[in-house]
Amino acid sequence: MKLMKKNNIAAFMFFVIPALVTLLTFFFLPVFAAFLLSFTDFDIYSLGDLSNLRFTGFANYLDLFEDPLFWKSLTNTFYFVFAGAPLSILVSLSAALLVNSKLIKWKSTFRVVYFLPVITTLVAVAIVWRYIYHPRFGLFNYFLSFLGLEGMDWLGNPVLAMPSIIILAIWKNFGYNMIIFIAGLQNIPSELYEAADIEGANWWQKFRDVTLPLLAPTTIFITIITMIGYFQLFAEPYIMTQGGPLNSTLSVVLYMYNEGFKWWNIGYATAIAFSLFIIIMTGTLIQLAIQRKLDR
């Protein structure tokens, strides 16, 4: 027992404490400092001389309610999340069912091919897709020309710009969720499908009554991580549209970046960041509550 206690103390000293110190120094302290900055008017003048820093209380948060650009960026972000996340999950589930099917050979090859966009640098992908969407030389309009259709300005049209970014995000991210869905599918006992075959169930009945209910925990988990990731939309509009046209692709994170690093309204930018944190936390708690009810 004494030896075990000494080993536990040694493990705590050499492994746990360094990790805690690292988290405290590089995560919790910066987050706490940013939270304090959200109650100030910290800007480029305060950066040069801290005596210019003033405490403003909840002024930054109250200004958000009167800021039309913030509401526009929030609306765009919700549009991206609620339109893109379900489609991404649907494509991921469809790909997982296809790859996991007994009719498909070379499953490992398909998994690698579908997962390649996930590990590809997002900036590089966004640059390539910007040329794919080019109104004159892009591949999309090139294929439309074969159908006798006129090409469109995908990223220059306020109506088409956000759907174009959603298509890119789905293509970029569905492979990650597909791998998780495959793991969930492989954990479903094959005896349940055999019993369904004996009962004369068709493929839709097996999918509806066996696959979907047993994939519910996996689906909730994927929904949460997809929602969190999509709320942090930044690189795609920053690289492809810079938030345009007419702010139709301006996201909350991109607006926060502009305020903080373009206009140096750092106090206001941190207020935007923590407002987004509250929104994401609320959505996550709601989905976790739904998962608990499903588990019961």
VEXNU-674792 format. One record per residue: residue in one letter; x, y, z of N, C-alpha, C in turn. Coordinates in Angstrom, 3 decimals, decimal comma. Layout:
<sites>
  aa     neast    nnorth       nup    caeast   canorth      caup     ceast    cnorth       cup
   a         X         Y         Z         X         Y         Z         X         Y         Z
...
</sites>
This chain:
<sites>
  aa     neast    nnorth       nup    caeast   canorth      caup     ceast    cnorth       cup
   m     0,826    -1,203     0,000     0,000     0,000     0,000     0,870     1,267     0,000
   k     1,940     1,244     0,823     2,833     2,395     0,858     3,491     2,618    -0,507
   l     3,868     1,487    -1,151     4,498     1,595    -2,465     3,521     2,168    -3,494
   m     2,259     1,749    -3,402     1,249     2,263    -4,330     1,020     3,758    -4,111
   k     0,992     4,180    -2,848     0,813     5,601    -2,565     1,978     6,421    -3,100
   k     3,208     5,889    -2,935     4,378     6,595    -3,462     4,318     6,692    -4,983
   n     3,883     5,594    -5,633     3,766     5,606    -7,086     2,701     6,606    -7,553
   n     1,576     6,643    -6,820     0,523     7,595    -7,173     0,990     9,038    -7,013
   i     1,706     9,307    -5,935     2,231    10,657    -5,722     3,233    11,025    -6,811
   a     4,102    10,072    -7,153     5,093    10,328    -8,201     4,414    10,573    -9,551
   a     3,402     9,768    -9,849     2,678     9,953   -11,109     1,987    11,315   -11,139
   f     1,408    11,708   -10,001     0,732    13,005    -9,927     1,725    14,151   -10,104
   m     2,900    14,026    -9,499     3,899    15,087    -9,562     4,484    15,233   -10,957
   f     4,751    14,113   -11,630     5,498    14,161   -12,883     4,601    14,185   -14,121
   f     3,326    13,781   -13,993     2,462    13,714   -15,170     1,253    14,645   -15,073
   v     0,576    14,653   -13,931    -0,658    15,431   -13,809    -0,364    16,917   -13,631
   i     0,552    17,235   -12,704     0,840    18,641   -12,412     1,377    19,393   -13,647
   p     2,335    18,845   -14,422     2,763    19,572   -15,634     1,624    19,826   -16,608
   a     0,719    18,839   -16,752    -0,416    19,036   -17,655    -1,348    20,130   -17,131
   l    -1,595    20,135   -15,821    -2,455    21,159   -15,227    -1,839    22,547   -15,355
   v    -0,540    22,633   -15,125     0,151    23,933   -15,258     0,074    24,429   -16,701
   t     0,253    23,523   -17,654     0,173    23,899   -19,070    -1,222    24,403   -19,427
   l    -2,256    23,679   -18,988    -3,633    24,104   -19,253    -3,932    25,446   -18,597
   l    -3,469    25,603   -17,360    -3,717    26,853   -16,644    -3,030    28,026   -17,333
   t    -1,790    27,814   -17,797    -1,007    28,908   -18,381    -1,479    29,277   -19,775
   f    -1,764    28,272   -20,595    -2,032    28,540   -22,005    -3,503    28,461   -22,381
   f    -4,379    28,113   -21,442    -5,809    28,061   -21,772    -6,653    28,874   -20,799
   f    -6,660    28,475   -19,525    -7,580    29,102   -18,578    -7,231    30,569   -18,322
   l    -5,947    30,868   -18,131    -5,568    32,263   -17,900    -5,857    33,160   -19,106
   p    -5,523    32,756   -20,344    -5,905    33,602   -21,491    -7,412    33,774   -21,637
   v    -8,170    32,700   -21,373    -9,624    32,815   -21,474   -10,157    33,781   -20,417
   f    -9,632    33,679   -19,203   -10,067    34,581   -18,137    -9,673    36,026   -18,464
   a    -8,475    36,225   -19,006    -8,043    37,573   -19,383    -8,926    38,138   -20,489
   a    -9,285    37,294   -21,454   -10,174    37,747   -22,526   -11,551    38,100   -21,984
   f   -12,029    37,318   -21,008   -13,321    37,615   -20,397   -13,289    38,982   -19,715
   l   -12,203    39,294   -19,041   -12,076    40,601   -18,405   -12,011    41,714   -19,448
   l   -11,324    41,445   -20,577   -11,217    42,453   -21,631   -12,573    42,789   -22,244
   s   -13,501    41,831   -22,188   -14,815    42,087   -22,783   -15,589    43,153   -22,021
   f   -15,135    43,499   -20,824   -15,782    44,556   -20,033   -15,001    45,868   -20,099
   t   -14,102    45,980   -21,080   -13,280    47,192   -21,234   -13,374    47,691   -22,673
   d   -12,756    48,838   -22,922   -12,676    49,390   -24,277   -11,273    49,191   -24,844
   f   -10,675    48,055   -24,546    -9,304    47,769   -24,976    -9,197    47,884   -26,493
   d    -8,290    48,742   -26,963    -8,083    48,953   -28,388    -6,599    49,173   -28,656
   i    -6,274    49,670   -29,826    -4,865    49,822   -30,203    -4,165    50,863   -29,325
   y    -4,917    51,837   -28,819    -4,304    52,836   -27,940    -3,967    52,228   -26,580
   s    -4,843    51,365   -26,089    -4,567    50,673   -24,828    -3,417    49,696   -24,987
   l    -3,271    49,147   -26,207    -2,162    48,233   -26,458    -0,826    48,946   -26,324
   g    -0,781    50,226   -26,711     0,450    50,995   -26,590     0,664    51,554   -25,202
   d    -0,438    51,851   -24,506    -0,347    52,431   -23,172    -1,558    51,966   -22,372
   l    -1,328    51,131   -21,374    -2,432    50,562   -20,600    -3,199    51,610   -19,804
   s    -2,620    52,800   -19,658    -3,346    53,857   -18,943    -4,579    54,319   -19,718
   n    -4,619    53,997   -21,016    -5,784    54,357   -21,833    -6,925    53,352   -21,687
   l    -6,659    52,257   -20,974    -7,680    51,220   -20,800    -8,739    51,692   -19,812
   r   -10,012    51,542   -20,191   -11,119    51,952   -19,335   -12,103    50,802   -19,157
   f   -12,627    50,691   -17,968   -13,649    49,698   -17,663   -15,008    50,247   -18,088
   t   -15,715    49,491   -18,930   -16,993    49,953   -19,478   -18,176    49,113   -19,018
   g   -17,937    48,121   -18,158   -19,037    47,286   -17,677   -19,632    46,444   -18,791
   f   -20,949    46,435   -18,880   -21,636    45,620   -19,883   -21,904    46,396   -21,168
   a   -21,200    47,506   -21,365   -21,465    48,346   -22,538   -21,246    47,581   -23,842
   n   -20,164    46,778   -23,918   -19,901    46,025   -25,142   -21,023    45,041   -25,447
   y   -21,517    44,357   -24,425   -22,590    43,387   -24,630   -23,895    44,090   -25,003
   l   -24,147    45,255   -24,410   -25,362    46,007   -24,740   -25,281    46,567   -26,159
   d   -24,070    46,939   -26,584   -23,907    47,447   -27,949   -24,191    46,374   -28,994
   l   -23,974    45,113   -28,634   -24,246    44,037   -29,585   -25,707    44,009   -30,001
   f   -26,600    44,303   -29,061   -28,028    44,268   -29,365   -28,435    45,359   -30,353
   e   -27,635    46,417   -30,452   -27,941    47,522   -31,352   -27,057    47,527   -32,593
   d   -26,256    46,473   -32,752   -25,314    46,404   -33,869   -25,937    45,587   -35,000
   p   -26,338    46,202   -36,112   -26,963    45,439   -37,204   -26,020    44,428   -37,846
   l   -24,718    44,740   -37,879   -23,769    43,788   -38,458   -23,657    42,528   -37,611
   f   -23,732    42,672   -36,283   -23,690    41,494   -35,422   -24,901    40,603   -35,684
   w   -26,079    41,197   -35,782   -27,283    40,402   -36,043   -27,243    39,788   -37,436
   k   -26,673    40,509   -38,391   -26,524    39,950   -39,730   -25,582    38,758   -39,715
   s   -24,451    38,895   -39,033   -23,494    37,789   -38,949   -24,082    36,614   -38,179
   l   -24,870    36,906   -37,146   -25,500    35,833   -36,372   -26,531    35,096   -37,225
   t   -27,309    35,848   -38,004   -28,285    35,224   -38,906   -27,588    34,346   -39,932
   n   -26,502    34,841   -40,517   -25,750    34,045   -41,494   -25,192    32,774   -40,865
   t   -24,703    32,896   -39,640   -24,130    31,732   -38,958   -25,197    30,688   -38,671
   f   -26,354    31,128   -38,191   -27,451    30,188   -37,952   -27,908    29,542   -39,255
   y   -27,943    30,296   -40,325   -28,282    29,744   -41,635   -27,293    28,659   -42,025
   f   -26,021    28,947   -41,845   -24,986    27,970   -42,179   -25,114    26,711   -41,324
   v   -25,377    26,893   -40,021   -25,455    25,747   -39,108   -26,688    24,897   -39,392
   f   -27,857    25,525   -39,468   -29,099    24,766   -39,570   -29,372    24,254   -40,976
   a   -28,705    24,818   -41,974   -28,815    24,278   -43,329   -27,688    23,297   -43,629
   g   -26,474    23,640   -43,177   -25,322    22,808   -43,519   -25,142    21,592   -42,647
   a   -25,368    21,721   -41,328   -25,129    20,594   -40,422   -26,024    19,397   -40,724
   p   -27,355    19,555   -40,889   -28,177    18,377   -41,228   -27,781    17,722   -42,545
   l   -27,451    18,559   -43,550   -27,028    17,987   -44,827   -25,709    17,237   -44,685
   s   -24,794    17,789   -43,890   -23,514    17,125   -43,667   -23,705    15,787   -42,969
   i   -24,580    15,756   -41,967   -24,849    14,504   -41,245   -25,519    13,496   -42,171
   l   -26,445    13,960   -43,006   -27,128    13,062   -43,942   -26,153    12,453   -44,942
   v   -25,257    13,284   -45,487   -24,257    12,780   -46,438   -23,305    11,815   -45,736
   s   -22,905    12,129   -44,508   -22,006    11,256   -43,754   -22,653     9,902   -43,493
   l   -23,914     9,908   -43,082   -24,621     8,656   -42,814   -24,793     7,843   -44,087
   s   -25,118     8,506   -45,188   -25,282     7,799   -46,466   -23,973     7,157   -46,906
   a   -22,871     7,904   -46,760   -21,572     7,349   -47,136   -21,187     6,194   -46,224
   a   -21,494     6,297   -44,924   -21,174     5,224   -43,986   -21,969     3,965   -44,323
   l   -23,255     4,115   -44,636   -24,068     2,955   -45,011   -23,549     2,322   -46,291
   l   -23,110     3,161   -47,218   -22,589     2,632   -48,480   -21,283     1,881   -48,273
   v   -20,360     2,485   -47,536   -19,050     1,864   -47,320   -19,180     0,616   -46,455
   n   -20,119     0,626   -45,512   -20,289    -0,513   -44,608   -21,109    -1,640   -45,224
   s   -21,667    -1,400   -46,403   -22,503    -2,407   -47,050   -21,681    -3,615   -47,489
   k   -22,293    -4,770   -47,436   -21,623    -5,993   -47,861   -21,441    -6,055   -49,366
   l   -22,183    -5,221   -50,098   -22,098    -5,234   -51,551   -20,883    -4,479   -52,082
   i   -20,258    -3,676   -51,206   -19,137    -2,848   -51,631   -17,817    -3,562   -51,351
   k   -16,967    -3,631   -52,364   -15,625    -4,177   -52,199   -14,638    -3,021   -52,034
   w   -13,437    -3,349   -51,558   -12,375    -2,365   -51,373   -12,852    -1,251   -50,446
   k   -13,418    -1,634   -49,309   -13,972    -0,653   -48,376   -12,901     0,280   -47,831
   s   -11,713    -0,266   -47,588   -10,642     0,572   -47,046   -10,266     1,697   -48,012
   t   -10,288     1,392   -49,309    -9,968     2,408   -50,310   -10,979     3,540   -50,287
   f   -12,261     3,177   -50,203   -13,307     4,200   -50,162   -13,191     5,046   -48,894
   r   -12,869     4,408   -47,774   -12,709     5,170   -46,529   -11,596     6,196   -46,651
   v   -10,476     5,775   -47,252    -9,340     6,690   -47,413    -9,712     7,838   -48,344
   v   -10,354     7,516   -49,464   -10,725     8,547   -50,441   -11,697     9,545   -49,832
   y   -12,696     9,047   -49,110   -13,689     9,944   -48,503   -13,104    10,754   -47,346
   f   -12,057    10,233   -46,708   -11,471    10,924   -45,563   -10,399    11,935   -45,978
   l    -9,910    11,852   -47,208    -8,837    12,749   -47,656    -9,188    14,232   -47,519
   p   -10,415    14,663   -47,863   -10,713    16,099   -47,693   -10,582    16,582   -46,249
   v   -10,810    15,685   -45,284   -10,751    16,086   -43,872    -9,334    16,499   -43,494
   i    -8,353    15,778   -43,974    -6,971    16,034   -43,590    -6,287    17,038   -44,521
   t    -7,006    17,518   -45,529    -6,455    18,524   -46,428    -6,586    19,903   -45,790
   t    -5,573    20,734   -45,954    -5,581    22,074   -45,365    -6,775    22,874   -45,864
   l    -7,525    23,456   -44,916    -8,752    24,164   -45,263    -8,483    25,374   -46,147
   v    -7,397    26,081   -45,891    -7,075    27,258   -46,701    -6,825    26,855   -48,150
   a    -6,071    25,778   -48,340    -5,803    25,306   -49,703    -7,090    24,871   -50,393
   v    -7,939    24,174   -49,653    -9,217    23,727   -50,209   -10,081    24,922   -50,606
   a   -10,130    25,928   -49,746   -10,948    27,111   -50,034   -10,446    27,841   -51,279
   i    -9,129    27,910   -51,436    -8,573    28,571   -52,623    -8,939    27,799   -53,885
   v    -8,832    26,466   -53,838    -9,172    25,640   -55,005   -10,651    25,784   -55,340
   w   -11,503    25,731   -54,331   -12,941    25,847   -54,575   -13,322    27,242   -55,048
   r   -12,563    28,233   -54,681   -12,849    29,577   -55,189   -12,690    29,616   -56,699
   y   -11,700    28,884   -57,216   -11,532    28,807   -58,660   -12,576    27,889   -59,297
   i   -13,001    26,860   -58,579   -14,074    26,006   -59,096   -15,361    26,811   -59,276
   y   -15,586    27,761   -58,367   -16,772    28,608   -58,429   -16,583    29,824   -59,338
   h   -15,455    29,962   -59,994   -15,187    31,148   -60,814   -16,279    31,299   -61,873
   p   -16,845    32,497   -62,017   -17,980    32,649   -62,941   -17,625    32,424   -64,413
   r   -16,347    32,567   -64,763   -15,967    32,414   -66,171   -15,187    31,129   -66,442
   f   -14,265    30,773   -65,526   -13,394    29,624   -65,772   -13,662    28,451   -64,825
   g   -14,653    28,554   -63,962   -14,898    27,520   -62,967   -15,487    26,250   -63,553
   l   -15,222    25,131   -62,874   -15,711    23,836   -63,337   -17,228    23,739   -63,278
   f   -17,849    24,336   -62,246   -19,297    24,251   -62,125   -19,993    24,847   -63,351
   n   -19,579    26,033   -63,726   -20,183    26,659   -64,902   -19,797    25,936   -66,182
   y   -18,622    25,297   -66,198   -18,201    24,517   -67,365   -19,134    23,333   -67,569
   f   -19,504    22,664   -66,480   -20,440    21,541   -66,583   -21,842    22,033   -66,935
   l   -22,221    23,198   -66,414   -23,540    23,739   -66,751   -23,650    24,054   -68,236
   s   -22,526    24,425   -68,846   -22,551    24,750   -70,268   -22,889    23,532   -71,113
   f   -22,528    22,329   -70,657   -22,878    21,118   -71,392   -24,379    20,868   -71,372
   l   -25,044    21,381   -70,330   -26,494    21,213   -70,225   -27,247    22,352   -70,886
   g   -26,510    23,248   -71,499   -27,144    24,379   -72,147   -27,609    25,451   -71,194
   l   -27,069    25,433   -69,966   -27,469    26,410   -68,954   -26,430    27,518   -68,858
   e   -26,894    28,682   -68,512   -25,993    29,816   -68,368   -25,259    29,752   -67,037
   g   -23,989    30,086   -67,055   -23,198    30,065   -65,841   -23,648    31,111   -64,839
   m   -23,349    30,842   -63,561   -23,773    31,740   -62,481   -22,560    32,252   -61,716
   d   -22,743    33,390   -61,115   -21,708    33,976   -60,258   -21,929    33,438   -58,845
   w   -21,342    32,282   -58,563   -21,648    31,542   -57,348   -21,297    32,329   -56,093
   l   -20,149    32,946   -56,072   -19,701    33,666   -54,881   -20,005    35,158   -54,940
   g   -20,455    35,648   -56,078   -20,771    37,060   -56,215   -22,246    37,359   -56,084
   n   -23,053    36,321   -55,980   -24,501    36,483   -55,827   -24,863    36,334   -54,355
   p   -25,519    37,332   -53,748   -25,849    37,228   -52,315   -26,722    36,034   -51,968
   v   -27,494    35,548   -52,927   -28,373    34,395   -52,668   -27,598    33,089   -52,762
   l   -26,626    33,019   -53,669   -25,907    31,763   -53,918   -24,626    31,629   -53,097
   a   -24,137    32,716   -52,542   -22,823    32,673   -51,891   -22,809    31,727   -50,702
   m   -23,762    31,849   -49,779   -23,769    30,979   -48,612   -24,040    29,515   -48,962
   p   -25,021    29,188   -49,846   -25,150    27,785   -50,260   -23,887    27,218   -50,888
   s   -23,140    28,055   -51,621   -21,883    27,579   -52,220   -20,876    27,214   -51,139
   i   -20,806    28,022   -50,076   -19,899    27,721   -48,969   -20,368    26,482   -48,216
   i   -21,683    26,297   -48,108   -22,225    25,106   -47,439   -21,821    23,849   -48,197
   i   -21,887    23,888   -49,520   -21,476    22,723   -50,324   -20,013    22,383   -50,069
   l   -19,169    23,412   -50,034   -17,750    23,193   -49,730   -17,583    22,572   -48,347
   a   -18,281    23,089   -47,342   -18,134    22,593   -45,969   -18,583    21,142   -45,862
   i   -19,648    20,783   -46,562   -20,123    19,393   -46,534   -19,072    18,474   -47,135
   w   -18,545    18,860   -48,297   -17,520    18,038   -48,951   -16,274    17,907   -48,077
   k   -15,926    18,988   -47,386   -14,700    18,999   -46,579   -14,828    18,148   -45,322
   n   -16,025    18,093   -44,710   -16,139    17,537   -43,363   -16,878    16,215   -43,262
   f   -17,556    15,773   -44,308   -18,405    14,588   -44,137   -17,599    13,322   -43,857
   g   -16,345    13,272   -44,299   -15,554    12,058   -44,103   -15,277    11,753   -42,645
   y   -15,113    12,798   -41,827   -14,849    12,587   -40,394   -16,058    11,948   -39,717
   n   -17,235    12,502   -39,964   -18,446    11,933   -39,376   -18,745    10,549   -39,942
   m   -18,356    10,323   -41,187   -18,572     9,017   -41,792   -17,837     7,930   -41,013
   i   -16,600     8,194   -40,617   -15,824     7,207   -39,860   -16,511     6,888   -38,532
   i   -17,052     7,907   -37,877   -17,740     7,681   -36,599   -19,012     6,883   -36,818
   f   -19,738     7,189   -37,872   -20,955     6,432   -38,181   -20,626     4,965   -38,493
   i   -19,534     4,735   -39,200   -19,136     3,354   -39,506   -18,862     2,584   -38,223
   a   -18,181     3,228   -37,280   -17,929     2,585   -35,986   -19,237     2,263   -35,283
   g   -20,206     3,177   -35,338   -21,504     2,910   -34,727   -22,243     1,790   -35,418
   l   -22,173     1,741   -36,742   -22,844     0,672   -37,487   -22,246    -0,688   -37,181
   q   -20,937    -0,738   -37,025   -20,283    -2,017   -36,752   -20,541    -2,525   -35,340
   n   -21,030    -1,650   -34,452   -21,374    -2,060   -33,092   -22,806    -2,578   -32,976
   i   -23,575    -2,480   -34,049   -24,944    -3,011   -34,038   -24,880    -4,518   -34,223
   p   -25,443    -5,302   -33,309   -25,383    -6,771   -33,434   -26,029    -7,257   -34,728
   s   -25,347    -8,131   -35,439   -25,891    -8,667   -36,697   -27,114    -9,540   -36,461
   e   -27,259   -10,053   -35,225   -28,421   -10,903   -34,927   -29,725   -10,142   -35,093
   l   -29,685    -8,826   -34,842   -30,910    -8,031   -34,987   -31,352    -7,969   -36,443
   y   -30,396    -7,842   -37,356   -30,745    -7,831   -38,775   -31,217    -9,211   -39,234
   e   -30,613   -10,254   -38,685   -31,049   -11,606   -39,029   -32,474   -11,864   -38,548
   a   -32,779   -11,371   -37,347   -34,140   -11,513   -36,841   -35,123   -10,730   -37,696
   a   -34,703    -9,546   -38,155   -35,570    -8,746   -39,021   -35,802    -9,437   -40,357
   d   -34,761   -10,106   -40,883   -34,927   -10,860   -42,128   -35,921   -11,996   -41,952
   i   -35,847   -12,664   -40,814   -36,781   -13,760   -40,547   -38,218   -13,253   -40,488
   e   -38,390   -12,042   -39,931   -39,726   -11,450   -39,838   -40,208   -10,882   -41,168
   g   -39,345   -10,891   -42,163   -39,735   -10,413   -43,482   -39,614    -8,908   -43,661
   a   -38,786    -8,268   -42,863   -38,623    -6,821   -42,963   -37,819    -6,464   -44,209
   n   -38,216    -5,384   -44,878   -37,448    -4,909   -46,023   -36,337    -3,988   -45,559
   w   -35,557    -3,442   -46,494   -34,388    -2,636   -46,113   -34,795    -1,372   -45,375
   w   -35,920    -0,761   -45,782   -36,346     0,464   -45,121   -36,792     0,192   -43,689
   q   -37,497    -0,906   -43,466   -37,943    -1,246   -42,116   -36,758    -1,564   -41,215
   k   -35,762    -2,240   -41,748   -34,565    -2,524   -40,950   -33,810    -1,232   -40,623
   f   -33,746    -0,339   -41,597   -33,071     0,940   -41,347   -33,828     1,766   -40,319
   r   -35,165     1,780   -40,426   -35,975     2,615   -39,547   -36,069     2,054   -38,142
   d   -36,210     0,741   -38,011   -36,494     0,135   -36,710   -35,277    -0,462   -36,016
   v   -34,177    -0,645   -36,754   -32,979    -1,234   -36,146   -31,808    -0,245   -36,192
   t   -31,471     0,211   -37,385   -30,275     1,033   -37,543   -30,414     2,389   -36,865
   l   -31,472     3,123   -37,191   -31,621     4,468   -36,643   -31,721     4,502   -35,119
   p   -32,545     3,658   -34,481   -32,601     3,712   -33,005   -31,267     3,400   -32,334
   l   -30,535     2,426   -32,861   -29,270     2,056   -32,235   -28,150     3,041   -32,579
   l   -28,357     3,844   -33,614   -27,375     4,880   -33,954   -27,686     6,213   -33,273
   a   -28,741     6,271   -32,486   -29,156     7,538   -31,870   -28,042     8,177   -31,038
   p   -27,365     7,445   -30,131   -26,274     8,091   -29,368   -25,157     8,613   -30,263
   t   -24,803     7,825   -31,294   -23,772     8,272   -32,233   -24,223     9,515   -32,986
   t   -25,482     9,540   -33,383   -26,014    10,681   -34,127   -26,021    11,941   -33,266
   i   -26,398    11,797   -31,994   -26,396    12,956   -31,097   -24,982    13,501   -30,941
   f   -24,012    12,606   -30,750   -22,614    13,032   -30,608   -22,142    13,762   -31,863
   i   -22,438    13,211   -33,034   -22,018    13,832   -34,288   -22,718    15,172   -34,479
   t   -23,986    15,248   -34,088   -24,718    16,506   -34,194   -24,072    17,594   -33,341
   i   -23,646    17,226   -32,135   -23,030    18,209   -31,236   -21,713    18,723   -31,804
   i   -20,831    17,810   -32,213   -19,527    18,250   -32,704   -19,653    18,983   -34,043
   t   -20,627    18,583   -34,860   -20,837    19,284   -36,127   -21,367    20,686   -35,883
   m   -22,309    20,804   -34,954   -22,858    22,118   -34,633   -21,776    23,051   -34,098
   i   -20,948    22,541   -33,185   -19,874    23,371   -32,622   -18,906    23,810   -33,715
   g   -18,546    22,893   -34,594   -17,628    23,238   -35,671   -18,217    24,232   -36,655
   y   -19,497    24,066   -36,994   -20,124    24,958   -37,978   -20,379    26,345   -37,406
   f   -20,584    26,453   -36,102   -20,739    27,777   -35,503   -19,438    28,573   -35,589
   q   -18,317    27,890   -35,762   -17,024    28,565   -35,837   -16,604    28,829   -37,281
   l   -17,573    29,022   -38,139   -17,302    29,308   -39,549   -16,419    30,545   -39,685
   f   -15,274    30,381   -40,332   -14,360    31,517   -40,511   -13,553    31,425   -41,797
   a   -12,785    30,356   -41,957   -11,800    30,301   -43,046   -12,461    30,361   -44,415
   e   -13,596    29,669   -44,583   -14,234    29,626   -45,893   -14,649    31,010   -46,380
   p   -15,448    31,762   -45,604   -15,786    33,109   -46,090   -14,597    34,062   -46,098
   y   -13,653    33,887   -45,188   -12,485    34,774   -45,155   -11,657    34,620   -46,421
   i   -11,484    33,397   -46,882   -10,668    33,151   -48,070   -11,458    33,409   -49,348
   m   -12,721    33,010   -49,378   -13,476    32,979   -50,625   -14,257    34,255   -50,906
   t   -14,816    34,886   -49,875   -15,704    36,026   -50,121   -15,398    37,242   -49,261
   q   -14,550    37,094   -48,241   -14,284    38,161   -47,278   -15,576    38,686   -46,623
   g   -16,559    37,795   -46,504   -17,822    38,161   -45,870   -18,865    38,683   -46,830
   g   -18,513    38,941   -48,062   -19,459    39,459   -49,046   -20,130    38,341   -49,815
   p   -20,918    38,699   -50,810   -21,302    40,067   -51,186   -22,425    40,593   -50,296
   l   -22,388    41,876   -50,005   -23,390    42,533   -49,161   -23,503    41,861   -47,797
   n   -22,361    41,401   -47,269   -22,303    40,755   -45,953   -23,140    39,482   -45,883
   s   -23,420    38,860   -47,018   -24,263    37,665   -47,022   -23,542    36,435   -46,488
   t   -22,212    36,464   -46,408   -21,454    35,345   -45,848   -20,643    35,768   -44,624
   l   -20,973    36,911   -44,064   -20,275    37,371   -42,855   -20,716    36,526   -41,664
   s   -19,788    35,771   -41,085   -20,091    34,929   -39,920   -19,722    35,664   -38,639
   v   -20,155    35,118   -37,515   -19,856    35,745   -36,227   -18,350    35,758   -35,979
   v   -17,673    34,653   -36,282   -16,223    34,588   -36,043   -15,482    35,537   -36,977
   l   -15,922    35,629   -38,220   -15,291    36,562   -39,150   -15,525    38,006   -38,709
   y   -16,714    38,308   -38,223   -16,998    39,647   -37,716   -16,148    39,951   -36,485
   m   -15,997    38,947   -35,620   -15,138    39,104   -34,443   -13,695    39,365   -34,874
   y   -13,224    38,650   -35,875   -11,864    38,848   -36,381   -11,696    40,259   -36,938
   n   -12,668    40,725   -37,711   -12,576    42,071   -38,280   -12,529    43,131   -37,193
   e   -13,378    42,977   -36,193   -13,402    43,960   -35,117   -12,109    43,932   -34,299
   g   -11,585    42,728   -34,064   -10,417    42,614   -33,209    -9,098    42,906   -33,892
   f    -8,931    42,431   -35,147    -7,617    42,514   -35,785    -7,595    43,430   -37,007
   k    -8,771    43,892   -37,426    -8,802    44,849   -38,519    -9,047    46,251   -37,993
   w    -9,966    46,371   -37,050   -10,289    47,679   -36,476    -9,746    47,841   -35,060
   w    -9,165    46,802   -34,487    -8,528    46,835   -33,170    -9,494    47,207   -32,040
   n   -10,757    46,848   -32,204   -11,720    46,972   -31,109   -11,732    45,657   -30,335
   i   -10,649    45,408   -29,616   -10,440    44,102   -29,014   -11,447    43,833   -27,899
   g   -11,776    44,838   -27,114   -12,773    44,652   -26,070   -14,109    44,238   -26,646
   y   -14,525    44,891   -27,724   -15,789    44,557   -28,384   -15,713    43,172   -29,020
   a   -14,562    42,824   -29,599   -14,393    41,518   -30,242   -14,492    40,382   -29,223
   t   -13,923    40,579   -28,036   -14,020    39,529   -27,015   -15,458    39,381   -26,516
   a   -16,223    40,458   -26,497   -17,644    40,355   -26,142   -18,389    39,518   -27,176
   i   -18,042    39,698   -28,457   -18,634    38,872   -29,504   -18,270    37,406   -29,290
   a   -17,009    37,150   -28,932   -16,542    35,781   -28,728   -17,304    35,094   -27,608
   f   -17,500    35,769   -26,493   -18,187    35,142   -25,372   -19,681    35,041   -25,616
   s   -20,242    35,915   -26,425   -21,641    35,758   -26,820   -21,820    34,507   -27,659
   l   -20,877    34,254   -28,566   -20,918    33,030   -29,364   -20,729    31,803   -28,479
   f   -19,860    31,914   -27,481   -19,655    30,806   -26,549   -20,957    30,448   -25,828
   i   -21,707    31,463   -25,408   -22,976    31,218   -24,711   -23,960    30,519   -25,644
   i   -23,993    30,934   -26,900   -24,904    30,311   -27,867   -24,544    28,847   -28,087
   i   -23,245    28,567   -28,280   -22,806    27,187   -28,498   -23,063    26,334   -27,265
   m   -22,785    26,874   -26,084   -23,010    26,135   -24,848   -24,496    25,808   -24,667
   t   -25,353    26,762   -24,977   -26,791    26,528   -24,854   -27,245    25,417   -25,791
   g   -26,800    25,475   -27,044   -27,159    24,426   -27,996   -26,637    23,065   -27,587
   t   -25,423    23,023   -27,038   -24,842    21,750   -26,591   -25,626    21,162   -25,424
   l   -25,991    22,003   -24,461   -26,756    21,526   -23,300   -28,122    20,997   -23,720
   i   -28,745    21,645   -24,692   -30,041    21,171   -25,175   -29,902    19,789   -25,802
   q   -28,879    19,606   -26,618   -28,689    18,315   -27,269   -28,291    17,233   -26,270
   l   -27,529    17,577   -25,248   -27,195    16,599   -24,214   -28,435    16,197   -23,425
   a   -29,327    17,148   -23,184   -30,591    16,811   -22,517   -31,423    15,864   -23,357
   i   -31,431    16,096   -24,667   -32,154    15,179   -25,566   -31,536    13,793   -25,515
   q   -30,193    13,727   -25,477   -29,519    12,427   -25,424   -29,863    11,691   -24,141
   r   -29,936    12,399   -23,012   -30,292    11,738   -21,747   -31,705    11,148   -21,825
   k   -32,622    11,878   -22,443   -33,985    11,361   -22,567   -34,000    10,114   -23,455
   l   -33,204    10,143   -24,537   -33,137     8,961   -25,409   -32,537     7,770   -24,670
   d   -31,529     8,021   -23,840   -30,906     6,931   -23,090   -31,882     6,314   -22,095
   r   -32,728     7,162   -21,502   -33,719     6,640   -20,548   -34,777     5,788   -21,235
</sites>
